[in-house]
Amino acid sequence: LMVPGLYKATYAASAEKTGGTNRQQVDAQLELNGNLIFGSLAHAYMRNSTNENKGTANGLCLFDANAGDVLTMVVSLASTPTGGDIVATENRAANVVIEYMGPKRGTITVSP
């Protein structure tokens, strides 16, 4: 990111289960400089059947960033595939749209 400020990221990652019978969950999350952005975890659930073998994890989050910060989307399986389970991200099926919203907002503190 080139300008410090408040950003909105809208993101999605699609995956397809092509083998095995166990149910799988795919997670997508955003990281800023290698650290998880709180509230950015999104899930997709799939199993090996005709209508439910594809899933898309969709998310939207707001975050403050500094100039030079690096935003990364990480896609992973929630559990280790077993028994011939095969899950793969689909070609050209991941995207992140980043919008500059304005100056940084800082931390919100909630008191009891």
N, C-alpha and C positions, 0 to 999 in steps of 0.2 A: 504494500500500500504506500502511496506516495505522499499523502496529506494526512496529518493528524486529525482525528475527529470521531464522530459517531457514525457507524456504518450499519446497514441492514444487509444481511446475506440470506438469499433464498437458494436452497440447494436440493438436489435429488440424485439418487444413485439407484439404478435398476440392476436386478440380478435374476438369473434363471436357474432353476434346479433341473438338471438333466439326467440325474441318476440317483438311485437309492430310494428308500421308502420313509426315512425319518424326516420329521418336520424340522425346518431350519428357520433361523431368524438372522437377518442381515442387518447390521447396524451401520449408520453413517453419522459421523460427527465432525465438527469443525474444530481446528486447533489454530491458535495464534502463537507463533514462535514455539511450536511444539507443546503448548499447554492447552488442555481442553477448554473450550469456551462453555461456560456454565449454561445449561439449558439448550445445548445444540444437538443432543443425541436424538436421532430418529431411527425408527425400526421398520422393517418389512418382514412379513411372515409368509412362508411358502411351504408347500409339500409337493410330492411328486404325483400330481393328478392332472387331468386334462385342463381343468379350469384354474388351478391354483399353483402352477409351477413357476410363475413369475411374480415378482414383487418389486415395489419401488419405495424406498425410504425417502420421505420428503420432510424438509424442515425449513424454519425461518427463525432467525435470531438477530438481536441487536447487540452491538459490542463497541467499546471504545478501542481505538488503535492509535499508535504513534507512526510517524513517517518511518518507513523502512521495515515495519512489521511484515511478517510473512503469514498468509492465511493458507491453510491446507485442509482438504477434506480427506478423512480417513474412512475407508469402507472395510468392514470385517465381519466375520461370522461370530454369532454369540456363543456357539458351541463348536467343538471339533467334529467334523464329519466322520461318520463311522459306517461300516457295512456297505461300501460302494457309493456313498453319498457324494454327489458332485454338484457344486454350486459355483457359478462364475458370473462376474459382472458382464453385462451385455456391451457389445461394441458401441461406442459413442453414446452411452446411456448414462452418463454422469455429467452434471453441470452445476455451476455455482454462479449466481448473479449477485454482484456486489454493488450497493448503492450508497453514496455518500449522503448522510442525512443532515450534517451540520457540525458545529463544534462539539468537542467531547463533553459528556454529561457528568462524568465522575461516578463515585460510588453512592448508591442509595442505602441509607441505614434505616432499619425499622426498629423502633423501640417498643417494649411491651407496654 
